[in-house]
Amino acid sequence: MFRPLKKNEQKFGAPKIKGRIHFDEKYAKVKGHGEYRLTAIDSKTKFILAEVVVAERTLEACVAFLQQIKKWCYRQMLDRYNHELKKPVKKRKLIVFVSDQFGNYKTAWKKLFYRITKLRFGVPIACKKFGLKHNNNSVERHNRELSRRFDALNVFQTHEGAEITSTLCKVLHNYINRHSMLHEKTPAQCAELILPLRTNKLLDLIHIARKLEMTTS
């Protein structure tokens, strides 16, 4: 049911990046072992730009994760870079990624976005009171909410089950649920990604995704 959404979401149009792109992971239990849900979220629009469920945070997995953002948003990153080239290096306002200091995140970023964006290392929300900057709170808050949903399911029986739940959480977050901190708008609306959704928004999204699949295949 949700596969057309996952496969064709990027055909909806590109969300406008307005804040820093924070990425991190959430640990989930999958029948006897742990897996990671990697997430990237715009700090201003709260739009989830990428997500994937993986058994290990290998370099290959991290590259595939960030590749989702490159396929979706590379043009606006390049446009921003070309516009900022006129300014001195220290005054250039490039798109910024914020991550913890996990090595494979940094290497994956270098492979895909080096020069045209910047990378900063974040710190947990708990460290903000000590004055540390670039805290990774946007994605951590999202992961706390995700933890509550995942914990309610106790444990996933299969990797596919974890993937489906992850996709559903992303869709509900981006397009369906309105957020008080966004003045009762959805992240998609804040990212200027406007879709013709009526009362049954989820069903409309699935229909749009299927239609796009048929017209572009």
C-alpha positions as CSV (number, residue, x, y, z in Angstrom):
1,M,0.0,0.0,0.0
2,F,2.8,2.5,0.9
3,R,5.4,1.3,-1.6
4,P,4.1,3.8,-4.3
5,L,4.6,6.6,-1.8
6,K,8.1,5.6,-1.0
7,K,9.0,5.0,-4.6
8,N,7.4,8.1,-6.1
9,E,7.6,10.7,-3.4
10,Q,10.4,12.7,-5.0
11,K,8.2,13.1,-8.1
12,F,5.9,15.4,-6.0
13,G,8.4,18.2,-6.4
14,A,11.4,19.4,-4.4
15,P,10.8,20.7,-0.9
16,K,12.5,24.1,-0.4
17,I,15.3,23.9,2.2
18,K,15.0,26.8,4.6
19,G,17.1,25.7,7.6
20,R,20.0,23.4,8.5
21,I,19.7,19.7,7.6
22,H,20.1,17.7,10.8
23,F,20.8,14.0,10.5
24,D,21.0,11.3,13.2
25,E,19.7,7.8,14.0
26,K,17.1,6.0,16.0
27,Y,17.8,2.5,17.3
28,A,14.9,0.0,16.8
29,K,14.5,-3.7,17.7
30,V,13.8,-6.1,14.9
31,K,13.1,-9.6,16.2
32,G,16.3,-10.5,18.0
33,H,18.6,-7.8,16.8
34,G,18.9,-4.0,16.5
35,E,18.6,-1.9,13.4
36,Y,19.0,1.9,12.8
37,R,16.5,4.3,11.3
38,L,18.6,7.1,9.8
39,T,16.8,10.5,9.5
40,A,17.5,13.9,7.9
41,I,15.2,16.8,8.8
42,D,15.1,20.5,7.9
43,S,15.4,22.5,11.2
44,K,13.0,25.2,10.0
45,T,10.3,23.5,8.0
46,K,10.6,20.2,10.0
47,F,10.4,18.4,6.6
48,I,12.0,14.9,6.6
49,L,14.3,14.9,3.6
50,A,15.6,11.4,3.9
51,E,15.0,8.2,6.0
52,V,16.1,4.6,5.7
53,V,16.2,1.6,8.0
54,V,19.6,-0.3,8.0
55,A,21.1,-3.2,9.9
56,E,24.5,-1.3,10.3
57,R,25.6,2.3,9.7
58,T,28.1,1.3,7.1
59,L,29.6,3.8,4.7
60,E,27.6,2.4,1.9
61,A,24.4,2.7,3.9
62,C,25.2,6.3,4.9
63,V,25.9,7.2,1.3
64,A,22.6,5.7,0.1
65,F,20.8,7.6,2.9
66,L,22.3,11.0,1.9
67,Q,21.9,10.1,-1.8
68,Q,18.1,10.6,-1.3
69,I,18.7,14.3,-0.5
70,K,21.1,14.7,-3.4
71,K,18.5,13.3,-5.9
72,W,15.8,15.5,-4.4
73,C,17.5,18.8,-3.6
74,Y,20.9,19.0,-5.3
75,R,19.7,21.6,-7.8
76,Q,18.9,24.2,-5.1
77,M,22.1,23.4,-3.2
78,L,24.1,24.1,-6.4
79,D,22.1,27.2,-7.1
80,R,22.8,28.5,-3.6
81,Y,26.5,27.7,-4.0
82,N,26.7,29.5,-7.4
83,H,25.0,32.5,-5.9
84,E,27.2,32.7,-2.9
85,L,30.4,32.3,-5.0
86,K,30.4,36.1,-5.4
87,K,31.0,36.6,-1.7
88,P,34.2,36.2,0.3
89,V,34.5,32.6,1.6
90,K,33.8,33.5,5.2
91,K,30.6,35.3,4.3
92,R,29.0,32.6,2.1
93,K,25.7,31.3,3.4
94,L,25.7,27.8,2.0
95,I,23.3,25.1,3.0
96,V,24.5,23.5,6.3
97,F,24.4,19.9,7.4
98,V,24.5,19.1,11.1
99,S,25.5,15.7,12.4
100,D,27.1,14.0,15.3
101,Q,30.8,13.0,14.8
102,F,30.2,9.5,13.5
103,G,32.9,9.0,10.8
104,N,30.7,7.5,8.1
105,Y,28.4,10.4,8.1
106,K,31.3,12.8,7.5
107,T,32.7,10.6,4.8
108,A,29.3,10.2,3.0
109,W,28.8,14.0,3.2
110,K,32.2,14.6,1.7
111,K,31.5,12.2,-1.1
112,L,28.2,13.8,-2.1
113,F,28.2,17.4,-0.9
114,Y,31.7,18.6,-0.4
115,R,32.4,22.3,-1.4
116,I,28.8,23.2,-2.3
117,T,27.5,22.8,1.3
118,K,29.0,23.0,4.9
119,L,29.1,20.3,7.6
120,R,28.8,21.2,11.3
121,F,28.9,18.8,14.2
122,G,25.9,18.9,16.6
123,V,25.6,18.2,20.2
124,P,22.7,16.6,22.2
125,I,19.8,18.8,23.5
126,A,21.1,18.1,27.0
127,C,24.3,20.0,26.2
128,K,22.6,23.2,25.0
129,K,22.4,24.6,28.6
130,F,26.3,24.6,28.6
131,G,26.3,27.0,25.6
132,L,27.4,24.5,22.9
133,K,26.2,25.5,19.5
134,H,24.7,23.6,16.5
135,N,22.7,21.3,18.8
136,N,21.0,18.5,16.8
137,N,17.6,19.1,18.5
138,S,15.4,19.1,15.4
139,V,16.1,15.5,14.6
140,E,16.4,14.4,18.3
141,R,12.9,15.7,19.0
142,H,11.6,13.9,16.0
143,N,13.3,10.7,17.1
144,R,11.8,11.0,20.5
145,E,8.3,11.1,18.9
146,L,9.3,8.2,16.7
147,S,10.5,6.3,19.8
148,R,7.1,6.5,21.3
149,R,5.5,5.1,18.2
150,F,8.1,2.3,17.8
151,D,7.9,1.4,21.5
152,A,4.1,1.1,21.2
153,L,4.8,-1.7,18.7
154,N,7.3,-3.3,21.1
155,V,9.4,-5.0,18.5
156,F,9.2,-5.5,14.7
157,Q,9.0,-9.0,13.3
158,T,10.8,-8.2,10.1
159,H,13.1,-5.7,8.5
160,E,10.3,-4.9,6.0
161,G,7.9,-4.2,8.8
162,A,10.3,-1.6,10.3
163,E,10.7,-0.1,6.8
164,I,7.0,0.2,6.2
165,T,6.4,1.8,9.7
166,S,9.3,4.2,9.0
167,T,7.8,5.2,5.7
168,L,4.4,5.7,7.2
169,C,5.8,7.9,10.0
170,K,7.6,10.0,7.4
171,V,4.5,10.5,5.3
172,L,2.3,11.3,8.2
173,H,4.8,13.8,9.6
174,N,5.5,15.5,6.2
175,Y,2.1,15.7,4.6
176,I,-0.7,14.9,7.0
177,N,-0.1,16.1,10.5
178,R,-0.2,19.8,11.3
179,H,2.3,21.1,13.8
180,S,1.8,23.7,16.4
181,M,5.3,25.0,16.1
182,L,4.6,25.5,12.4
183,H,1.5,27.5,13.1
184,E,-0.8,24.6,12.3
185,K,0.8,23.9,8.9
186,T,2.4,20.7,7.7
187,P,6.1,20.5,7.0
188,A,5.3,20.1,3.3
189,Q,3.4,23.3,3.3
190,C,6.2,25.1,5.1
191,A,8.7,23.7,2.5
192,E,6.4,25.1,-0.3
193,L,5.5,21.6,-1.5
194,I,1.8,22.0,-2.0
195,L,-0.3,19.0,-3.1
196,P,-4.1,18.8,-3.9
197,L,-5.1,16.9,-0.7
198,R,-8.7,16.8,0.4
199,T,-10.3,15.3,3.6
200,N,-8.7,11.9,3.3
201,K,-5.1,13.1,2.8
202,L,-3.4,9.8,3.1
203,L,-5.6,8.2,0.5
204,D,-5.1,11.2,-1.8
205,L,-1.3,10.9,-1.5
206,I,-1.4,7.2,-2.4
207,H,-3.5,8.1,-5.5
208,I,-1.1,10.8,-6.5
209,A,1.9,8.5,-6.1
210,R,0.2,5.8,-8.2
211,K,-0.7,8.2,-10.9
212,L,2.8,9.6,-11.1
213,E,4.1,6.0,-11.3
214,M,1.9,5.3,-14.3
215,T,2.6,8.5,-16.2
216,T,6.4,8.4,-15.7
217,S,7.1,4.7,-16.1
